[in-house]
Amino acid sequence: MKLCVIPARGGSKRIPRKNIREFYGKPMIAWSIEAARASGCFDQIIVSTDDAEIADVARQWHADVPFMRPAELADDFAGTTPVVAHAVQWLQAHGHQLKAVCCLYATAPFVEAADIKEALRMLDQVADDRFVFTATAYPSPIQRALRLDLASGEAHMWQPEHFKKRSQDLEPAYHDAGQFYWGQPKAWLSSGNLFEGSKLLLVPTWRVQDIDTQEDWTRAELLCKVLSGITKNGGLP
């Protein structure tokens, strides 16, 4: 059985109710549910939530909510891995034989069904305690990153030895796209570093947007509007 777990707790602070707030015409979580369904990868798509309203919305968009998430996994400090591990353990305890599990974030409106499918294909290339997830390049070389001394107001390079190097000569760096993570059940039940030894599926920077603040939300809606217009006119997918 291939399982999709969409974590969606009810206590978002910076953007209240962001998991079900309307985003470009439908609840935010609906974008993830629809991408999961369109991928054709899953035997079951479940939403892990502690919130009855989120559960109702998830069911309206054809996801399952077979349990309510316990309170200790729904506070501001609950990490993704324990939440998915709880879902894995619950399904296994109820007789399901899990082969692969994908954690898909509820706030990933630019996730592509094709990427979910490709990452599943890549899962055969990693150890059974490792993951495959989307990532994208940093827009600027991280070797030129600056830190600010708050006391003096002065700037300092984190790696001043790279000051004279050309940008194109610096090794590219990548960051988690915050969309989804494929892993075998063993990977989710381990407590290791999700990133170490895993495989990256690289996606373009314009299709990656964290949505943690109202500014993030506004930028994401504007991008969605632009991309929808381009797609309708036969441009970028």
N, C-alpha and C positions, 0 to 999 in steps of 0.2 A: 504494500500500500504506500502510495506517495501522498504525503500530507502537506497542506499549506496552513501555517499558523499566522494569523494577523493579530498582533498585540494591540489592544485599544482600551486603555484604562480611561476612567471618567474624570480624573482629577487634574487635567491639564491646567497649569497656572498662568502661563504667559499669554496663551490664546485659549480662553475658556471654551470647552466643548469642541475643540478643533477637530477631533476625529469624525464628528458628524456635522460640523458646520458646512453650509453650502459653499462649494468651490466650483466656480464656473458651471453652474447649472445642476449640480448634484452633490450629495454629501461627500465629504473628502474621502471617507473610507470606501465609497462605492468605486472610486477609480482603481483602488488596489484589488477589490473583489473582481471587478470586470477584467482586469489584466490577468489575474490568476485563472479565471474561467476561460479567457481567450487563449491562454497558453496551451490548454489541453493536457497539462502535465499531471493534474491532481485527481486522486480518487475522492478526496474530501478537502473542503476549504472550511476552516473553522476560525472563529474570532474569539480570542481570549480577552474577556472583559469582566469588570466588576460592576458594570453599570447597566441597568435594565433598559434605558433608552437606547444606548449603543447596541445592545443585543437585539432590540426590536428592529433598528435600522439595518443591521447586518442581515437579519433574516429576510427583510424586505428586498434586499439585493442578492438573495439566494446564497448566502453563506450560512453555515451551521453554528450554533452556539450550544454545544452539548453540556457545558458546565459554566458556572460563574467563578471567576478567578478569586482565590482567597485574598483577604484583606492584606495579609503580609506581603503579597506580591503585587500590590496595587498602590503603594505609596511612592513618594518622590525619589526614593533610593533603590527601587526595584530595578534590577538590570534585565536586559533582554534574555540572556542565556537562562537564568532561573525560570523565567516566565515560559519560555519554550520547553524547557526541561519538564516543567509541571504538566504541560499539555501532552508531551510524549509519554510521561509516566501514566497519566490518566488514560490515554488511549490504549496503552499496553495493558493496563490493569483491567480494561474492559474488552480484552480479547483481540485487539487489532495487531496485526503483524506489520510493523512499519519498516519500509525499505529506505526511504529518503524523506527528509523533512525540510521544508523551506519556511523560513521566517520572513514574511513580507510586511513591511511597515505600512501602517494605515495612512500615513501622510507622505505618499510617494506617487503623486499624480502623473509624473513623467516616466514611470516604469513602463517598460515595453514587454509585451507577452513573448516576443521573439528572444529577448534577453533571458527571461526566466527559463525558456526552453533550452537555449544554448548553454546556460550555466548548469543545468541538469546533465547535459551531455558531458560537460567537463568534469562532473563529480567523479566519474570513473578514473580520473587522472590523479586523484589525491588520496591520501591515507584515510582510513575510516574514522579518524578522530580530527580531521581537518575540514575546511569549508571552501566553497566557491562563492564569491560575492562581487558585486559591481564596484568599480572604483573609477576615479577620473584623475587627470593630471592637475597639479596645482597651477594656477594661472601665471605665477611668477616663481623663479628659482628659490627654493627654500634656503639655499646656501647664502642668499643675500638678505635673509630675514633680519629685522631690526628689533631691538628691545628698547624700551623707554625707561630711563631712570627717573622715577616719579619725584624723587627728592630734588634732583638738579634740573630736570627737564631735558637732559641730554640724551641723544640717541647713541646706541652702540650696536655694532654688528654681532650677531650670535657667532658667526664664523668669519672673522676679519681676514683670515688667510685666503678667502676667495674674492676679495675686493677687486683685484686686477684681472680676474678671469672673465672671459666673455660669457654671456648668458648661454650661448649655444654650446659651450664647452663643458657646462655643468650637467651632472647626471640628473635626469628627470626624476621627480618625486610624485607620488600619487596619494590620494586620500580616499577613504571609504565614501561611497556615494550615498549611503544611508537609504538603500532601496530594499534589498533582500539578501538572504544568506541561505545557501543550500548546504545541508550536511546530513550525514547518516545519524541515526538515533544515538550511536555511541558518542559522536562529536558533541551533541547537545547535552548529553548526560555527564560529560567531563567538565572539569573546571579550569581548563587551560586557556591560554590566550587565543582568542578567536582568529587573530590576524596572522600569527606566526605559522609559516609553512603552508598557508592556504593559497588558493589560486585566485587571480584577479581576472574579471571580465571587464575590460576597459570600455567606458562609454564616453561620449563627447561632453565637454564641460557645460554646454548650453542645455543639456538634459538632466542636470543635477542641481537641486535646490533644497537645502535644508529649510524647514518651515517651523521656526521656533519663536518668531516675533511677528508682530503685525506688519513690519516692513518686509519680512520674508514672504508673508502671505500675499501682500500686494504685488510684489515683484513676480511671484509665481503665477498669479492670476493674469498679469499682463503678458507673461511669456506664453501661458496657455492660449490666450487670445491670439497672439501673433502666430504661434505654431498651428493653431486650428485654421487660420486664414491661409497659411502657406500650403497646408495639406489639401485644403479644398481646391486650391489652384494648381495642384499637381506638382508642388515643390518638394521640400524635405519631407521624409516620412515622419 
